[in-house]
């Protein structure tokens, strides 16, 4: 036991030398152990780990040299301080050899007790300084490691923030691009659909009133004109879908039933080279979506899949329920966590490169030859799904096919409201006691609409704007208001309808428009209880809509008029 005193190992082969030094060291306040040779000295250092070894340069073992013992101690226990001693007759070469062997200091004997104690205290101070320096170095290294970890963590957070910012900037750029395209297509579509309403309507009138002896050449010309107008209408609708400005009329949809009907049609259309297989999930949730647009989206994906397999292959249309958590939703912009119904179309075709996937949803982007595609199929899918509150994902590998997944939000069954939409197998006619007020600022469209309604058997009145329509309502008994949404004169179609119903609560209302408008469409969906027929409408389509609203519809719900 050292009782807190510094421990010194005294190594000397002379007993009188050990005794004298032990006595002087203990008087100076040190704890002392001793060894008579080099072997015992190494053993005792290993067992007791003294702070200082007082080592005689002449020892009976180790070839008679304490320098070998010193070297062994400093090699195995470098923290132990060695004070080598020698007799007065030792040469300077001996001292040099001792120091070179690793001794921390050298003392010539006999030395005064105070000198011996001072030499040992000096070595202890050196050791304490070295220990402190070692602790400082260890602390510094630990701090450097901690700081390095902190910097790495901060750098990782910074990289994550940069990635999130780039993602947000990309989403903003995409949103701005969509808004610009939406503004462009919305304005063009409104005027273009007015023109198509007149063109398609008049072609339809000609076709319905052609004499039986009309030459085949004229019949083919009219059919070509009708086909071209329908293609122009489809093109406009695709642009509106991409820009999320088409008026959707969502209803509860059983995706399994819809896919089943589509698969049968595709099998008949694609022929034997393309195998079309449904994989329908049990207990599939319903979705609230526009069934016609959803069917069009699936057909677009199937046609793209067929075109990617020029030598034949297989298409699988799969349905499934899916829950997207926060982590999965965070991978893409505008994706909300929650329950979704997934409709996946998978082919065994040529696949897509990363660059193609990145541009796949862009309008007019296509990998097909000129004249073999408009590049609006996937754009229509993208716009419709986004407008319906869902999202689209593409998984593809060159040479191994493509899977496009549509995610549509699960329908909250508590929000389902029944709506009667009878299917007309024949064009239903009107009655002369039923009066339709047509409100349209475009004179050609107004005249055409009035002509169709008159031919259907209704009594027809006309107005070019909201104030003139209200004036007609004051003096005439109107059964149904058929109004365009975009009207001049400071009163849009929705505001006109609200005022008309306030004055005449029993009047029915059908809106028409060339594109979605905030007046009756919010978040891409037709306001509940309202009736809309999009331009360009057909003779049969307008006839069926009129009878549906007149026979089963209700007046416009109170409130909700929006400017614009």
URDA-V991469 format. One record per pair of residues at least 6 apart in sequence whose ideal C-beta (glycine too) atoms are under 8 Angstrom apart, sorted by the first residue. I is the first residue (numbers start at 0). GAP is how many residues later the second one is. Records with the same first field share a line. If there is no record, write none. Layout:
I->GAP ; GAP
This chain:
0->30
1->29
2->28
4->24 ; 25 ; 26
5->23 ; 24 ; 25 ; 45 ; 46 ; 114 ; 118
6->23 ; 24 ; 25 ; 26 ; 41 ; 42 ; 43 ; 44 ; 45
7->17 ; 22 ; 23 ; 24 ; 25 ; 42 ; 43 ; 44 ; 45 ; 46 ; 112
8->23 ; 24 ; 25 ; 26 ; 32 ; 35 ; 36 ; 39 ; 41 ; 43 ; 44 ; 45
9->8 ; 11 ; 12 ; 15 ; 22 ; 23 ; 24 ; 25 ; 44
10->23 ; 24 ; 25 ; 26 ; 27 ; 29 ; 30 ; 42 ; 43 ; 44 ; 45 ; 48 ; 55 ; 58
11->6 ; 9 ; 22 ; 24 ; 42 ; 44 ; 73
12->23 ; 24 ; 43 ; 45 ; 46 ; 47
13->42
14->21
16->39 ; 92
17->16 ; 18
20->33 ; 95
21->10 ; 12
23->89 ; 92 ; 93
24->7 ; 29 ; 91 ; 92 ; 95
25->6
26->86
27->85 ; 86 ; 88 ; 89 ; 92
28->88
29->87 ; 90
32->11 ; 15 ; 17
34->6 ; 8 ; 9
36->22 ; 23 ; 24
37->21 ; 23 ; 24 ; 28 ; 30 ; 31 ; 34
38->22 ; 23
40->12 ; 14 ; 18 ; 28 ; 32
41->27 ; 30 ; 31 ; 34
43->6
44->8 ; 28 ; 31 ; 32 ; 35
45->30 ; 31
48->28 ; 31
49->30
50->29 ; 30 ; 73 ; 76
51->28 ; 29 ; 30 ; 31 ; 68 ; 71 ; 72 ; 75
52->17 ; 20 ; 27 ; 28 ; 29 ; 30
53->29 ; 31 ; 62 ; 66
54->11 ; 14 ; 15 ; 18 ; 27 ; 28 ; 29 ; 30 ; 48
55->10 ; 28 ; 29 ; 30
56->8 ; 9 ; 10 ; 27 ; 28 ; 29 ; 33 ; 37 ; 41
57->6 ; 7 ; 8 ; 28 ; 29
58->6 ; 7 ; 10
61->6 ; 7
65->18 ; 32
66->17 ; 30 ; 31 ; 33 ; 34 ; 36
67->33
69->12 ; 14 ; 28 ; 31 ; 32 ; 33
70->30 ; 31
72->7 ; 9 ; 29
73->6 ; 8 ; 27 ; 28 ; 29
74->27
78->48 ; 51 ; 52
80->23 ; 24 ; 42 ; 43 ; 45 ; 46
81->20 ; 21 ; 22 ; 23
82->20 ; 21 ; 22 ; 23 ; 24 ; 36 ; 37 ; 40
83->14 ; 15 ; 19 ; 21 ; 22 ; 23
84->21 ; 22 ; 23 ; 24 ; 26
85->8 ; 9 ; 12 ; 20 ; 21 ; 22 ; 23
86->21 ; 22
87->20 ; 21 ; 22
89->18
94->11
97->8
98->7
103->19 ; 22
104->14 ; 17 ; 18
106->8 ; 9 ; 12
110->8
166->166
167->165
169->163
170->162 ; 163
173->159
177->64 ; 65 ; 66
180->58 ; 61 ; 62 ; 182
181->61 ; 62 ; 63
183->59
184->51 ; 54 ; 55 ; 57 ; 58 ; 60 ; 330
185->54 ; 57 ; 59 ; 329 ; 330
187->48 ; 51
188->47 ; 50 ; 51 ; 56 ; 325 ; 326
189->296 ; 323 ; 324 ; 325
190->323
191->40 ; 44 ; 322
192->40 ; 43 ; 321 ; 322 ; 341 ; 342 ; 343
193->248 ; 250 ; 251 ; 320 ; 341
195->33 ; 36 ; 37 ; 40 ; 339 ; 340
196->248 ; 251 ; 252 ; 338 ; 339 ; 340
197->246 ; 247 ; 250
198->26 ; 30 ; 337
199->26 ; 29 ; 30 ; 33 ; 336 ; 338
200->247 ; 250 ; 251 ; 335 ; 337 ; 338
201->246
202->19 ; 22 ; 23 ; 26
203->22 ; 334 ; 335
204->246 ; 250 ; 334
205->16
206->15 ; 16 ; 19
207->331
209->8 ; 9 ; 12
228->307
232->303
234->139 ; 141
236->9 ; 143
237->125 ; 136 ; 138 ; 139 ; 141 ; 142
238->124 ; 137 ; 140
239->6 ; 143 ; 275 ; 276
240->52 ; 138 ; 139 ; 142 ; 143 ; 146
241->119 ; 121 ; 134 ; 137 ; 138 ; 140 ; 141
242->140
243->139 ; 142 ; 143 ; 280
244->270 ; 271
245->47 ; 137 ; 138 ; 141 ; 269 ; 270 ; 278 ; 288
246->266 ; 268 ; 269 ; 270 ; 273 ; 274 ; 279 ; 285 ; 287
247->41 ; 42 ; 45 ; 136 ; 139 ; 140 ; 268 ; 273 ; 276 ; 277 ; 278
248->41 ; 276 ; 277 ; 283
249->38 ; 39 ; 40 ; 138 ; 275 ; 276
250->37 ; 38 ; 39 ; 40 ; 168
251->34 ; 35 ; 36 ; 159 ; 164
252->33 ; 34 ; 35 ; 36 ; 38 ; 41 ; 158
253->30 ; 32
254->29 ; 31 ; 32 ; 39 ; 64 ; 86 ; 88 ; 153
255->24 ; 25 ; 28 ; 63
257->33 ; 36 ; 37 ; 40
258->19 ; 21 ; 39 ; 58 ; 60 ; 84
259->18 ; 20
261->33 ; 36 ; 37 ; 40 ; 55
262->13 ; 14 ; 15 ; 54
265->8 ; 10 ; 33 ; 36 ; 49
266->9
269->6 ; 36 ; 45
272->38 ; 39 ; 40
273->32 ; 35 ; 38 ; 39 ; 40 ; 41
274->38 ; 39 ; 40
275->26 ; 38 ; 39 ; 41
276->37 ; 38 ; 39 ; 40
277->38 ; 39 ; 40
278->37 ; 38 ; 39 ; 40
279->38 ; 39
280->37 ; 38 ; 39 ; 40
282->38
283->35 ; 36 ; 37 ; 57
284->36 ; 54 ; 56 ; 125 ; 126
285->55 ; 124 ; 125 ; 127
286->7 ; 54 ; 101 ; 121 ; 122 ; 123 ; 124
287->100 ; 121 ; 123 ; 124 ; 127 ; 128
288->99 ; 119
289->94 ; 98
292->91 ; 95
293->90 ; 94 ; 114
295->84 ; 88
296->83 ; 84 ; 87 ; 88 ; 109
297->19 ; 45 ; 47 ; 108
299->77 ; 78 ; 80 ; 81
300->44 ; 76 ; 77 ; 80 ; 103 ; 105
301->13 ; 15 ; 43
302->74
303->73 ; 74 ; 100
304->10 ; 40 ; 41 ; 42 ; 44 ; 97
305->9 ; 41
306->42 ; 61 ; 65 ; 66
307->39 ; 41 ; 42 ; 43 ; 93 ; 94
308->6 ; 38 ; 39 ; 40 ; 41
312->34 ; 35 ; 36 ; 88
313->33 ; 34
314->30 ; 31 ; 32
315->28 ; 29 ; 30
316->26 ; 27 ; 28 ; 29
317->24 ; 25 ; 26 ; 27 ; 28
318->22 ; 23 ; 24 ; 25
319->21 ; 22 ; 24
320->18 ; 19 ; 20 ; 21 ; 89
321->17 ; 18 ; 19 ; 20 ; 85
322->15 ; 16 ; 17
323->11 ; 12 ; 13 ; 14 ; 16 ; 83
324->12
325->11
327->9
328->6 ; 7 ; 8
331->59 ; 61
333->52 ; 57
334->56
335->53 ; 73
337->71 ; 72
338->70 ; 71
339->50 ; 67 ; 68 ; 69 ; 70
340->66 ; 67 ; 68 ; 69
341->63 ; 64 ; 65
342->62 ; 63 ; 65
343->59 ; 60 ; 61 ; 62
344->58 ; 59
345->55 ; 56 ; 57
346->54 ; 55 ; 56
347->52 ; 53
348->52 ; 53
349->48 ; 49
350->45 ; 46 ; 47 ; 48 ; 49 ; 50 ; 51
351->8 ; 42 ; 44 ; 46 ; 50
352->45
355->11
356->37 ; 39
358->6
359->18 ; 34
360->17 ; 18 ; 20 ; 21 ; 31
361->13 ; 17
362->12 ; 13 ; 16
363->10 ; 11 ; 12 ; 15
364->10
365->6 ; 7 ; 8 ; 9
367->7
377->26
380->11 ; 23 ; 25
381->10
384->6 ; 7 ; 21 ; 22 ; 23
385->6
386->136 ; 137
387->20 ; 21 ; 136
388->19 ; 20 ; 134
389->16 ; 17 ; 18 ; 19
390->16
391->12 ; 13 ; 14 ; 15
392->11 ; 12 ; 14
393->8 ; 9 ; 10 ; 11
394->7 ; 8 ; 10
395->6 ; 7
416->111
419->128 ; 132
420->127
421->125 ; 126 ; 129 ; 130
423->116 ; 119 ; 120 ; 123 ; 124
426->29 ; 112 ; 113 ; 116 ; 117
427->115 ; 116 ; 118 ; 119
428->27 ; 28 ; 114
429->6 ; 23 ; 26 ; 27 ; 28 ; 113 ; 116 ; 117 ; 120
430->26 ; 27
431->25 ; 26 ; 27
432->26
433->24 ; 25 ; 45 ; 46 ; 116
434->23 ; 24 ; 25 ; 26 ; 41 ; 42 ; 43 ; 44 ; 45
435->17 ; 22 ; 23 ; 24 ; 25 ; 42 ; 43 ; 44 ; 46 ; 110
436->24 ; 25 ; 26 ; 32 ; 35 ; 36 ; 39 ; 41 ; 43 ; 44 ; 45 ; 46
437->8 ; 11 ; 12 ; 15 ; 22 ; 23 ; 24 ; 25 ; 44 ; 45
438->23 ; 24 ; 25 ; 26 ; 27 ; 30 ; 42 ; 43 ; 44 ; 45 ; 48 ; 54 ; 57
439->6 ; 9 ; 22 ; 24 ; 43 ; 44 ; 72
440->23 ; 24 ; 43 ; 45 ; 46 ; 47
441->42
442->21
444->39 ; 90
445->16 ; 18
448->33 ; 93
449->10 ; 12
451->87 ; 90 ; 91
452->7 ; 29 ; 89 ; 93
453->6
454->84
455->86 ; 87 ; 90
457->88
460->11 ; 15 ; 17
462->6 ; 8 ; 9
464->22 ; 23 ; 24 ; 26
465->21 ; 23 ; 24 ; 25 ; 26 ; 27 ; 29 ; 30 ; 33
466->22 ; 24
468->12 ; 14 ; 27 ; 31
469->26 ; 29 ; 30 ; 33
471->6
472->8 ; 27 ; 30 ; 31 ; 34
473->29
477->22 ; 26 ; 29
478->28 ; 29 ; 71
479->27 ; 28 ; 29 ; 30 ; 66 ; 69 ; 70
480->15 ; 16 ; 19 ; 26 ; 27 ; 28 ; 29
481->28 ; 30 ; 64
482->10 ; 13 ; 14 ; 26 ; 27 ; 28 ; 29
483->9 ; 27 ; 28 ; 29
484->7 ; 8 ; 9 ; 26 ; 27 ; 28 ; 32 ; 34 ; 35
485->6 ; 7 ; 27 ; 28 ; 31
486->6 ; 9
490->8
491->25 ; 27 ; 71 ; 72
492->18 ; 20 ; 26 ; 27
493->17 ; 25 ; 26 ; 66 ; 67 ; 68
494->24 ; 66 ; 68
496->12 ; 14 ; 59
497->58 ; 60 ; 61 ; 62 ; 63
499->7 ; 9 ; 56
500->6 ; 8 ; 54 ; 55 ; 57
504->50
505->49
506->48
507->41 ; 42 ; 45 ; 46 ; 47
508->21 ; 22 ; 40 ; 46 ; 47
509->21 ; 22 ; 23 ; 35 ; 36 ; 39
510->9 ; 19 ; 20 ; 21 ; 22
511->20 ; 21 ; 22 ; 23 ; 25
512->19 ; 21 ; 22
513->20 ; 21
515->8
516->47
517->44 ; 46
518->42 ; 43 ; 44 ; 45
519->6 ; 7 ; 10 ; 12
520->6
525->6
526->30 ; 33
527->29
528->25 ; 27 ; 28
529->26 ; 27
530->14 ; 17 ; 18 ; 22
532->8 ; 9 ; 12
536->8
